[in-house]
Amino acid sequence: MGQKSLTLAWDVPQNMKGRVLQYQIRYYPRTDETSAQTKLTPFQNFTLNEFMLQTEYIFMVRGETQEGWGEFSEPLILQTGQYGSTVVGVRRVSIGSKHITIAWDVPQSIKDNVLRYEVRYYPTSQEQNQMSAFTTAQNFTVTEFMLDSEYEFQVRSETNGGWGDFSERLVVQTGQKESASTPIGIIAGSIVAVILCMAIATIMIIILLRRNRPNCSEKKDCDAYSHVIQYPPLEHHINGGYGGLTMPLFPSPGSVHSSVRTYVDPHTYEDPNQAVREFTREIDACHITIESVIGGGEFGDVCKGKLRMPGRHEMTVAIKTLKPGATEKNRLDFLTEASIMGQFDDPNVIFLEGVVTKSNPIMIVTEYMSNGSLDTFLRNNDGKFTIIQLVGMMRGVASGMKYLSEMGFVHRDLAARNILVNETLVCKVADFGLSREIESDTTEGAYTTTGGKIPVRWTAPEAIAFRKFTSASDVWSYGVVMWEIVSYGERPYYNWSNQDVIKAVEKGYRLPPPMDCPEAIHQLMLDCWQKERSHRPKLGQIVKTLDKLIRAPELLRKQAKPRPHNFIDPSAPDMTSLLSVEDWLLSIKMERYLNLFLAAGYTTMDQVRHVTVRDLLNMGVSLVGHQKKMMNSIQTFRAQTGEGLQQHMSQAALV
């Protein structure tokens, strides 16, 4: 029995040999006979390729002769293999002087049950120096390694049943070290040339000194002039001559002149086209094929297509096009986003392949993310991921935002709709239309604006009140993204108006934990929503916290308890006016479950407000979306009736 297949064989009595026409196999999980299946085969063996791992199965076999079917054999009980499987298809995706990215596949039968992966890597012949890293994605990027070396990589997966075996070794040759060697002849020639130049310069200085020296009769008169000639230090002179501003031609490390900004704001360019030329790569339109329209943006269509560059493999790309008739301002805004994106190179930030500006339509070409935006992807896959997979998505977003923050960059519009997801569930920060440069990674560096739209549900209070955007305000937005991930794309603050959201947040209200949210995750959200921005964690601290949770999944077992609110949604219906369970279910369009509630003994609204998720499951409400709808309504009912508000106010979701 392997992890991909299970094979049975059997014997038949001597008097039956040669008479059996076919065999029937009946099998089912030991705990669920109702799911029994039967298969027919003419052979004395049978292979099952699809089954649940770590499960006891019961098998029975009987034969058919011309007289009819015989009796089933005695049940055979088999324990299927453990979760965890040898990872397959480990391959190198990309390599550079500062990164190595690998990816892999897992058998489809366990893909949805994988908790995390362990990547083991080390320089060839130095296996004793091996390093390990953990990830929830089906790819991994190494940023610290020796150049001009061979590295070996192995990957294994973990599920509830434990770890599988490590994969076959993948050997990767890292890039060459930059050679500083120069032919001996060139070195010798350079030395001779320098000596000759120094000799000529010395001779000329001596001649000049002798010409300018006064004709003095006594040595003491000549000595009086010995202090006159002074040579200024080697400097670069601005505005010409010695009267202008001077600065060292080669500033010492750490001096004010040696600091270099990593990110440059294209909005500071007098000619925005110059920023486009500096930070993007021009692509000839003939290398691009548009295949289909996959969405719409502010400036035009978003398409899927192919990029065929000479000397490179064909790749699938996303293509943003500028709509016909766009104004010059639209064009500059469109390309400014590209010149922002072109400065980033991180596994969790969307990568710009290039732009098309020399023909129409103008295009921005980026890597293609097959699963689209994070919010839509989560809504379409409600309840399908493990909490470790969800935390892995959070970690990817946090890592991308940490990279941007360290570059002195603030996003201003961080939300699940602006995160893209690829086929291996890697999340990448995208949509830089509202982004701006900030002065530093401290909360003092900020971008302040007097106009423009603000995404209120994701924006920190100080950014709404004073238009003050910082890395700390991005952290607030990140907390809302965490909430979106755990709630599978729910709308933050539900159907409240923007004004109601602003008032509630100012009064101290914070989003409650979504259903099945671990306490550690909701606490991290609350940390991100601290009113004082200096009290919020840095993005680097958030990444470390999530790494700790991924390495120790037991920390995620404790569920956050719903907390009573001191703020009631003004748009919510008056639940206190509902007289019966039937009225309540009709109000939320869940009347199909009336009989389940009545059969479970819930006949009054007073009983309903004490219902928990476990109660719903026990009644037979199995759809996650319906559970959420009922629990949101029940929580509103509790808030409107003031249940537990006084005794639990100190535990309310306040910061």
ZAVEXFI-381090 format. One line per 3 residues: number of its first residue (from 1); their letters; for each residue z, y, x of C-alpha. Coordinates in nm, 2 decimals. Layout:
<nodes>
NUM) A) Z,Y,X | ...
</nodes>
This chain:
<nodes>
1) MGQ) 0.00,0.00,0.00 | -0.11,0.33,0.15 | -0.04,0.68,0.04
4) KSL) -0.39,0.71,-0.11 | -0.43,0.36,-0.27 | -0.24,0.06,-0.39
7) TLA) -0.39,-0.29,-0.39 | -0.27,-0.60,-0.58 | -0.39,-0.96,-0.54
10) WDV) -0.29,-1.27,-0.73 | -0.35,-1.65,-0.76 | -0.44,-1.85,-1.06
13) PQN) -0.32,-2.21,-1.15 | -0.54,-2.49,-1.02 | -0.65,-2.59,-1.37
16) MKG) -0.77,-2.24,-1.44 | -0.98,-2.19,-1.13 | -1.35,-2.14,-1.21
19) RVL) -1.28,-2.08,-1.58 | -1.15,-1.72,-1.57 | -1.42,-1.48,-1.69
22) QYQ) -1.22,-1.16,-1.61 | -0.87,-1.03,-1.55 | -0.68,-0.76,-1.73
25) IRY) -0.42,-0.55,-1.54 | -0.15,-0.35,-1.73 | 0.06,-0.10,-1.55
28) YPR) 0.28,0.20,-1.61 | 0.58,0.39,-1.45 | 0.89,0.20,-1.51
31) TDE) 1.05,0.49,-1.70 | 0.76,0.55,-1.93 | 0.60,0.24,-2.09
34) TSA) 0.43,0.47,-2.35 | 0.19,0.58,-2.07 | 0.08,0.22,-2.00
37) QTK) -0.29,0.17,-1.90 | -0.51,-0.13,-1.87 | -0.80,-0.21,-1.64
40) LTP) -1.05,-0.50,-1.63 | -1.19,-0.67,-1.32 | -1.37,-1.00,-1.24
43) FQN) -1.20,-1.03,-0.91 | -0.86,-1.16,-0.81 | -0.75,-0.82,-0.67
46) FTL) -0.73,-0.47,-0.80 | -0.70,-0.13,-0.62 | -0.54,0.17,-0.79
49) NEF) -0.63,0.51,-0.64 | -0.44,0.75,-0.87 | -0.07,0.72,-0.92
52) MLQ) 0.26,0.91,-0.89 | 0.43,0.89,-0.55 | 0.79,0.80,-0.51
55) TEY) 0.78,0.62,-0.85 | 0.85,0.26,-0.96 | 0.55,0.10,-1.13
58) IFM) 0.54,-0.22,-1.33 | 0.23,-0.44,-1.31 | 0.13,-0.74,-1.52
61) VRG) -0.19,-0.95,-1.51 | -0.36,-1.20,-1.74 | -0.69,-1.39,-1.74
64) ETQ) -0.96,-1.44,-2.00 | -1.14,-1.78,-2.05 | -1.38,-1.89,-2.32
67) EGW) -1.08,-1.99,-2.53 | -0.95,-1.63,-2.52 | -0.68,-1.43,-2.33
70) GEF) -0.39,-1.59,-2.17 | -0.03,-1.46,-2.15 | 0.06,-1.17,-1.92
73) SEP) 0.23,-1.27,-1.59 | 0.59,-1.18,-1.51 | 0.63,-0.81,-1.44
76) LIL) 0.59,-0.71,-1.08 | 0.78,-0.39,-0.98 | 0.65,-0.18,-0.69
79) QTG) 0.79,0.14,-0.54 | 0.50,0.37,-0.45 | 0.51,0.57,-0.12
82) QYG) 0.71,0.87,-0.04 | 0.58,1.22,-0.09 | 0.45,1.37,0.23
85) STV) 0.12,1.28,0.37 | -0.06,1.30,0.69 | -0.24,1.63,0.69
88) VGV) -0.62,1.60,0.74 | -0.90,1.82,0.85 | -0.70,2.03,1.09
91) RRV) -0.95,2.28,1.23 | -0.98,2.60,1.42 | -1.08,2.90,1.20
94) SIG) -1.09,3.19,1.44 | -0.97,3.27,1.79 | -0.93,3.60,1.98
97) SKH) -0.74,3.74,2.28 | -0.44,3.80,2.05 | -0.46,3.53,1.78
100) ITI) -0.55,3.17,1.71 | -0.59,3.08,1.34 | -0.61,2.71,1.22
103) AWD) -0.64,2.56,0.87 | -0.61,2.21,0.72 | -0.64,2.00,0.41
106) VPQ) -0.40,1.77,0.22 | -0.48,1.49,-0.02 | -0.54,1.61,-0.37
109) SIK) -0.28,1.36,-0.51 | 0.01,1.55,-0.34 | -0.13,1.90,-0.31
112) DNV) 0.07,2.05,-0.60 | 0.39,1.88,-0.47 | 0.39,2.02,-0.12
115) LRY) 0.69,2.24,-0.04 | 0.59,2.36,0.30 | 0.41,2.27,0.62
118) EVR) 0.53,2.24,0.98 | 0.30,2.34,1.26 | 0.38,2.20,1.60
121) YYP) 0.20,2.35,1.90 | 0.23,2.35,2.28 | 0.02,2.39,2.60
124) TSQ) -0.15,2.07,2.69 | 0.05,1.88,2.96 | 0.36,2.07,2.86
127) EQN) 0.47,1.88,2.55 | 0.83,1.94,2.64 | 0.77,2.31,2.56
130) QMS) 0.65,2.25,2.21 | 0.72,2.51,1.94 | 0.74,2.47,1.56
133) AFT) 0.67,2.71,1.28 | 0.69,2.67,0.90 | 0.45,2.80,0.64
136) TAQ) 0.36,2.75,0.27 | -0.01,2.83,0.32 | -0.28,2.59,0.44
139) NFT) -0.34,2.80,0.75 | -0.14,2.94,1.04 | -0.19,3.22,1.29
142) VTE) -0.04,3.22,1.64 | -0.01,3.56,1.81 | 0.18,3.46,2.13
145) FML) 0.02,3.22,2.37 | -0.11,3.19,2.73 | -0.47,3.29,2.80
148) DSE) -0.71,3.05,2.98 | -0.51,2.75,2.86 | -0.55,2.45,2.63
151) YEF) -0.31,2.43,2.33 | -0.26,2.13,2.11 | -0.17,2.17,1.74
154) QVR) -0.04,1.92,1.48 | 0.06,1.97,1.12 | 0.26,1.78,0.87
157) SET) 0.37,1.84,0.50 | 0.70,1.82,0.32 | 0.76,1.74,-0.04
160) NGG) 1.07,1.65,-0.24 | 1.05,1.30,-0.08 | 1.06,1.43,0.27
163) WGD) 0.82,1.49,0.56 | 0.49,1.31,0.61 | 0.34,1.21,0.95
166) FSE) 0.20,1.47,1.19 | -0.18,1.50,1.18 | -0.42,1.41,1.47
169) RLV) -0.40,1.66,1.75 | -0.63,1.96,1.75 | -0.71,2.10,2.10
172) VQT) -0.79,2.47,2.13 | -0.90,2.64,2.45 | -0.77,3.00,2.46
175) GQK) -0.97,3.29,2.59 | -1.02,3.37,2.96 | -0.79,3.61,3.14
178) ESA) -0.95,3.94,3.24 | -1.05,3.89,3.60 | -0.96,4.15,3.85
181) STP) -1.14,3.98,4.13 | -1.41,4.18,4.31 | -1.65,4.06,4.58
184) IGI) -1.51,4.11,4.93 | -1.81,4.31,5.04 | -1.76,4.56,4.76
187) IAG) -1.39,4.59,4.85 | -1.47,4.65,5.22 | -1.74,4.90,5.14
190) SIV) -1.51,5.09,4.91 | -1.24,5.11,5.18 | -1.49,5.25,5.44
193) AVI) -1.62,5.51,5.19 | -1.27,5.63,5.11 | -1.18,5.66,5.48
196) LCM) -1.50,5.86,5.55 | -1.43,6.09,5.25 | -1.08,6.16,5.37
199) AIA) -1.20,6.23,5.73 | -1.46,6.47,5.61 | -1.21,6.65,5.38
202) TIM) -0.96,6.68,5.67 | -1.23,6.83,5.90 | -1.33,7.09,5.64
205) III) -0.97,7.19,5.57 | -0.91,7.24,5.95 | -1.23,7.45,5.98
208) LLR) -1.13,7.67,5.68 | -0.78,7.72,5.82 | -0.91,7.83,6.16
211) RNR) -1.16,8.08,5.99 | -0.89,8.24,5.77 | -0.62,8.25,6.04
214) PNC) -0.56,8.61,6.17 | -0.63,8.69,6.53 | -0.27,8.70,6.66
217) SEK) -0.17,8.74,7.01 | 0.16,8.58,6.99 | 0.26,8.24,6.84
220) KDC) 0.54,8.40,6.64 | 0.28,8.62,6.46 | 0.08,8.32,6.36
223) DAY) 0.39,8.13,6.25 | 0.46,8.41,6.00 | 0.15,8.30,5.80
226) SHV) 0.23,7.92,5.80 | 0.38,7.93,5.45 | 0.09,8.11,5.28
229) IQY) -0.14,7.81,5.20 | 0.01,7.60,4.92 | -0.17,7.33,4.72
232) PPL) -0.09,7.30,4.35 | -0.04,6.95,4.21 | -0.35,6.77,4.07
235) EHH) -0.38,6.89,3.71 | -0.63,6.92,3.43 | -0.68,7.28,3.34
238) ING) -0.75,7.38,2.98 | -0.94,7.71,2.91 | -1.04,7.73,3.27
241) GYG) -0.87,7.88,3.58 | -0.50,7.87,3.67 | -0.41,8.11,3.39
244) GLT) -0.46,7.86,3.11 | -0.24,7.58,2.97 | -0.21,7.29,3.21
247) MPL) -0.11,6.93,3.15 | -0.09,6.63,3.39 | -0.43,6.45,3.43
250) FPS) -0.24,6.12,3.45 | 0.08,6.16,3.23 | 0.36,5.94,3.32
253) PGS) 0.45,5.65,3.07 | 0.68,5.77,2.80 | 0.58,6.14,2.83
256) VHS) 0.48,6.32,2.52 | 0.12,6.32,2.62 | 0.10,5.94,2.66
259) SVR) 0.20,5.85,2.30 | -0.10,5.71,2.10 | -0.11,5.68,1.73
262) TYV) -0.23,5.33,1.61 | -0.36,5.46,1.28 | -0.57,5.77,1.23
265) DPH) -0.59,5.93,0.88 | -0.96,5.98,0.80 | -0.86,6.27,0.57
268) TYE) -0.77,6.48,0.88 | -1.14,6.47,0.99 | -1.34,6.79,0.93
271) DPN) -1.64,6.56,0.88 | -1.53,6.24,0.70 | -1.86,6.08,0.81
274) QAV) -1.73,6.09,1.17 | -1.44,5.87,1.07 | -1.68,5.62,0.90
277) REF) -1.88,5.61,1.22 | -1.57,5.55,1.44 | -1.38,5.29,1.23
280) TRE) -1.65,5.09,1.06 | -1.95,4.88,1.16 | -2.29,4.95,1.01
283) IDA) -2.46,4.65,0.86 | -2.83,4.63,0.79 | -2.88,4.57,0.42
286) CHI) -3.14,4.30,0.49 | -2.85,4.08,0.61 | -2.68,4.09,0.28
289) TIE) -2.76,3.89,-0.04 | -2.58,3.98,-0.36 | -2.54,3.66,-0.58
292) SVI) -2.33,3.77,-0.87 | -2.11,4.05,-1.02 | -1.74,3.95,-1.02
295) GGG) -1.58,4.27,-1.13 | -1.59,4.65,-1.15 | -1.42,4.92,-0.95
298) EFG) -1.36,5.29,-0.97 | -1.69,5.36,-0.79 | -1.92,5.07,-0.91
301) DVC) -1.96,4.70,-0.92 | -1.77,4.44,-0.71 | -2.00,4.15,-0.62
304) KGK) -2.00,3.81,-0.45 | -2.27,3.75,-0.19 | -2.37,3.62,0.15
307) LRM) -2.37,3.79,0.49 | -2.62,3.65,0.74 | -2.57,3.83,1.08
310) PGR) -2.78,3.72,1.38 | -2.59,3.49,1.60 | -2.32,3.42,1.34
313) HEM) -2.26,3.16,1.08 | -2.35,3.26,0.72 | -2.03,3.37,0.54
316) TVA) -1.94,3.44,0.18 | -1.83,3.81,0.13 | -1.72,4.05,-0.13
319) IKT) -1.94,4.36,-0.17 | -1.83,4.69,-0.33 | -2.13,4.90,-0.43
322) LKP) -2.14,5.27,-0.51 | -2.28,5.34,-0.86 | -2.61,5.53,-0.89
325) GAT) -2.56,5.90,-0.96 | -2.23,5.92,-0.78 | -2.14,6.27,-0.64
328) EKN) -2.10,6.35,-0.27 | -1.72,6.35,-0.32 | -1.74,6.00,-0.48
331) RLD) -1.94,5.89,-0.17 | -1.69,6.03,0.07 | -1.40,5.89,-0.12
334) FLT) -1.57,5.55,-0.13 | -1.64,5.54,0.25 | -1.30,5.69,0.33
337) EAS) -1.14,5.37,0.20 | -1.37,5.17,0.44 | -1.27,5.39,0.74
340) IMG) -0.90,5.32,0.65 | -0.96,4.94,0.61 | -1.16,4.93,0.93
343) QFD) -0.86,5.01,1.14 | -0.66,4.70,1.03 | -0.67,4.35,1.17
346) DPN) -0.39,4.13,1.03 | -0.40,3.79,0.86 | -0.23,3.94,0.55
349) VIF) -0.45,4.25,0.52 | -0.80,4.24,0.38 | -1.06,4.24,0.66
352) LEG) -1.36,4.48,0.66 | -1.68,4.32,0.78 | -1.88,4.65,0.77
355) VVT) -2.06,4.91,0.56 | -2.41,4.99,0.45 | -2.47,5.37,0.45
358) KSN) -2.83,5.40,0.57 | -2.98,5.26,0.25 | -2.90,5.25,-0.12
361) PIM) -2.69,5.13,-0.28 | -2.41,5.22,-0.03 | -2.18,4.91,0.02
364) IVT) -1.85,4.81,0.16 | -1.85,4.45,0.27 | -1.52,4.26,0.31
367) EYM) -1.40,3.90,0.34 | -1.42,3.71,0.01 | -1.10,3.60,-0.16
370) SNG) -1.19,3.32,-0.40 | -0.88,3.34,-0.62 | -0.91,3.72,-0.69
373) SLD) -0.63,3.95,-0.77 | -0.27,3.81,-0.76 | -0.17,3.92,-1.10
376) TFL) -0.46,3.76,-1.28 | -0.44,3.44,-1.06 | -0.07,3.40,-1.15
379) RNN) -0.13,3.45,-1.53 | -0.40,3.19,-1.52 | -0.17,2.94,-1.35
382) DGK) 0.15,3.01,-1.53 | 0.43,2.76,-1.42 | 0.20,2.56,-1.18
385) FTI) 0.36,2.65,-0.85 | 0.69,2.55,-0.68 | 0.94,2.82,-0.60
388) IQL) 0.87,2.76,-0.23 | 0.50,2.83,-0.29 | 0.59,3.15,-0.48
391) VGM) 0.82,3.26,-0.19 | 0.53,3.19,0.05 | 0.31,3.43,-0.15
394) MRG) 0.59,3.69,-0.13 | 0.62,3.63,0.25 | 0.24,3.69,0.29
397) VAS) 0.26,4.03,0.11 | 0.57,4.13,0.31 | 0.40,4.04,0.64
400) GMK) 0.09,4.25,0.56 | 0.30,4.54,0.45 | 0.52,4.51,0.77
403) YLS) 0.20,4.54,0.98 | 0.09,4.85,0.79 | 0.43,5.01,0.81
406) EMG) 0.45,4.95,1.19 | 0.11,5.13,1.22 | 0.27,5.44,1.05
409) FVH) 0.09,5.38,0.72 | 0.21,5.40,0.36 | 0.02,5.22,0.08
412) RDL) 0.14,5.41,-0.23 | -0.01,5.17,-0.47 | 0.14,4.83,-0.39
415) AAR) 0.12,4.60,-0.69 | 0.01,4.25,-0.76 | -0.32,4.38,-0.89
418) NIL) -0.39,4.51,-0.54 | -0.31,4.18,-0.36 | -0.60,3.93,-0.32
421) VNE) -0.56,3.55,-0.29 | -0.78,3.31,-0.11 | -0.85,2.94,-0.16
424) TLV) -0.54,2.84,0.04 | -0.30,3.08,-0.15 | -0.29,3.33,0.14
427) CKV) -0.21,3.67,0.00 | -0.37,3.98,0.15 | -0.29,4.35,0.09
430) ADF) -0.60,4.54,-0.04 | -0.71,4.86,-0.22 | -0.63,5.15,0.00
433) GLS) -0.76,5.42,-0.24 | -0.42,5.59,-0.26 | -0.31,5.52,0.09
436) REI) -0.20,5.79,0.34 | -0.07,5.81,0.70 | 0.30,5.88,0.76
439) ESD) 0.47,6.03,1.06 | 0.69,5.73,1.15 | 0.85,5.42,1.02
442) TTE) 1.17,5.61,0.92 | 1.22,5.73,0.57 | 1.17,6.09,0.70
445) GAY) 0.80,6.03,0.75 | 0.64,6.08,0.41 | 0.33,6.18,0.22
448) TTT) 0.39,6.44,-0.04 | 0.13,6.52,-0.31 | 0.12,6.78,-0.59
451) GGK) -0.13,6.60,-0.81 | -0.29,6.27,-0.89 | -0.19,5.97,-1.09
454) IPV) 0.12,5.77,-1.00 | 0.16,5.40,-1.10 | 0.51,5.46,-1.26
457) RWT) 0.62,5.10,-1.31 | 0.58,5.03,-0.93 | 0.69,5.36,-0.79
460) APE) 1.02,5.46,-0.64 | 1.23,5.73,-0.82 | 1.20,5.98,-0.54
463) AIA) 0.82,5.94,-0.53 | 0.80,6.01,-0.90 | 1.04,6.30,-0.90
466) FRK) 0.93,6.47,-0.57 | 0.60,6.31,-0.48 | 0.77,6.18,-0.17
469) FTS) 0.60,5.86,-0.04 | 0.74,5.66,0.25 | 0.77,5.31,0.38
472) ASD) 1.09,5.30,0.18 | 0.90,5.38,-0.14 | 0.66,5.09,-0.05
475) VWS) 0.97,4.87,-0.02 | 1.06,4.96,-0.38 | 0.71,4.87,-0.49
478) YGV) 0.73,4.55,-0.30 | 1.04,4.45,-0.50 | 0.84,4.49,-0.82
481) VMW) 0.56,4.27,-0.67 | 0.83,4.00,-0.61 | 0.92,4.03,-0.98
484) EIV) 0.56,4.00,-1.08 | 0.52,3.68,-0.87 | 0.83,3.50,-1.01
487) SYG) 0.73,3.60,-1.36 | 0.37,3.48,-1.31 | 0.21,3.82,-1.37
490) ERP) 0.43,3.96,-1.65 | 0.39,4.34,-1.70 | 0.70,4.51,-1.54
493) YYN) 0.92,4.68,-1.80 | 0.71,4.50,-2.07 | 0.57,4.74,-2.33
496) WSN) 0.79,5.04,-2.25 | 0.62,5.38,-2.21 | 0.61,5.54,-1.87
499) QDV) 0.87,5.80,-1.98 | 1.10,5.53,-2.10 | 1.07,5.35,-1.77
502) IKA) 1.15,5.67,-1.58 | 1.46,5.74,-1.79 | 1.58,5.39,-1.77
505) VEK) 1.55,5.37,-1.39 | 1.73,5.70,-1.35 | 2.02,5.57,-1.56
508) GYR) 2.05,5.27,-1.33 | 1.85,5.01,-1.52 | 1.68,4.74,-1.30
511) LPP) 1.44,4.46,-1.40 | 1.64,4.15,-1.50 | 1.56,3.82,-1.32
514) PMD) 1.26,3.64,-1.46 | 1.30,3.29,-1.60 | 1.39,3.03,-1.32
517) CPE) 1.43,3.30,-1.07 | 1.66,3.20,-0.77 | 1.96,3.43,-0.73
520) AIH) 1.87,3.50,-0.37 | 1.53,3.63,-0.47 | 1.66,3.85,-0.74
523) QLM) 1.92,3.99,-0.51 | 1.65,4.08,-0.26 | 1.46,4.26,-0.54
526) LDC) 1.78,4.46,-0.62 | 1.81,4.55,-0.25 | 1.46,4.69,-0.26
529) WQK) 1.55,4.89,-0.57 | 1.85,5.08,-0.41 | 1.85,5.44,-0.54
532) ERS) 1.91,5.57,-0.19 | 1.60,5.50,0.01 | 1.78,5.47,0.34
535) HRP) 1.98,5.18,0.19 | 1.67,4.97,0.12 | 1.58,4.70,0.37
538) KLG) 1.30,4.75,0.62 | 0.99,4.53,0.57 | 1.06,4.35,0.89
541) QIV) 1.40,4.25,0.75 | 1.24,4.13,0.43 | 1.00,3.90,0.62
544) KTL) 1.30,3.75,0.82 | 1.49,3.69,0.49 | 1.20,3.51,0.33
547) DKL) 1.14,3.30,0.64 | 1.51,3.20,0.63 | 1.47,3.10,0.26
550) IRA) 1.15,2.90,0.34 | 1.32,2.71,0.62 | 1.63,2.64,0.40
553) PEL) 1.50,2.57,0.05 | 1.85,2.48,-0.07 | 1.94,2.85,-0.07
556) LRK) 1.69,2.88,-0.36 | 1.86,2.63,-0.59 | 2.11,2.86,-0.75
559) QAK) 1.95,3.03,-1.04 | 2.01,3.40,-1.12 | 2.19,3.45,-1.45
562) PRP) 2.04,3.69,-1.71 | 2.24,4.01,-1.69 | 2.32,4.23,-1.99
565) HNF) 2.15,4.57,-1.99 | 2.28,4.91,-2.06 | 1.94,5.03,-2.17
568) IDP) 1.75,4.89,-2.47 | 1.37,4.91,-2.49 | 1.31,5.18,-2.75
571) SAP) 0.98,5.02,-2.85 | 1.15,4.68,-2.93 | 1.17,4.58,-3.29
574) DMT) 1.52,4.60,-3.45 | 1.64,4.25,-3.42 | 1.96,4.31,-3.61
577) SLL) 1.76,4.35,-3.93 | 1.63,3.99,-3.91 | 1.82,3.78,-4.17
580) SVE) 1.70,3.43,-4.08 | 1.57,3.21,-3.80 | 1.24,3.20,-3.99
583) DWL) 1.21,3.58,-4.00 | 1.28,3.59,-3.62 | 1.01,3.33,-3.54
586) LSI) 0.76,3.51,-3.76 | 0.83,3.84,-3.59 | 0.73,3.69,-3.25
589) KME) 0.45,3.47,-3.40 | 0.63,3.15,-3.30 | 0.69,3.01,-3.65
592) RYL) 0.54,2.68,-3.55 | 0.87,2.59,-3.39 | 1.08,2.65,-3.71
595) NLF) 1.14,2.28,-3.78 | 1.25,2.22,-3.42 | 1.52,2.49,-3.45
598) LAA) 1.64,2.37,-3.78 | 1.65,2.01,-3.67 | 1.86,2.12,-3.36
601) GYT) 2.11,2.29,-3.59 | 2.01,2.65,-3.53 | 2.02,2.80,-3.89
604) TMD) 2.15,3.15,-3.83 | 2.06,3.44,-3.60 | 2.41,3.44,-3.46
607) QVR) 2.34,3.08,-3.33 | 2.00,3.18,-3.20 | 2.13,3.46,-2.97
610) HVT) 2.32,3.19,-2.77 | 2.01,2.98,-2.70 | 1.92,2.91,-2.34
613) VRD) 1.61,2.79,-2.17 | 1.76,2.44,-2.14 | 1.82,2.44,-2.52
616) LLN) 1.45,2.52,-2.57 | 1.35,2.23,-2.35 | 1.58,2.00,-2.53
619) MGV) 1.43,2.11,-2.86 | 1.08,2.03,-2.74 | 0.95,2.39,-2.66
622) SLV) 0.77,2.29,-2.34 | 0.51,2.57,-2.29 | 0.64,2.81,-2.03
625) GHQ) 0.47,3.11,-2.20 | 0.64,3.04,-2.53 | 0.98,2.99,-2.36
628) KKM) 0.94,3.33,-2.20 | 0.85,3.50,-2.52 | 1.15,3.35,-2.70
631) MNS) 1.39,3.43,-2.42 | 1.27,3.79,-2.39 | 1.32,3.83,-2.76
634) IQT) 1.67,3.67,-2.75 | 1.77,3.89,-2.46 | 1.67,4.20,-2.66
637) FRA) 1.87,4.07,-2.95 | 2.17,4.03,-2.73 | 2.14,4.38,-2.60
640) QTG) 2.10,4.53,-2.95 | 2.41,4.35,-3.08 | 2.61,4.46,-2.77
643) EGL) 2.70,4.09,-2.69 | 2.91,4.08,-2.37 | 2.82,4.43,-2.28
646) QQH) 3.17,4.57,-2.22 | 3.31,4.27,-2.04 | 3.00,4.23,-1.82
649) MSQ) 2.91,4.59,-1.76 | 3.03,4.57,-1.40 | 2.78,4.28,-1.35
652) AAL) 2.49,4.46,-1.51 | 2.16,4.49,-1.33 | 2.26,4.83,-1.17
655) V) 2.21,4.95,-0.82
</nodes>
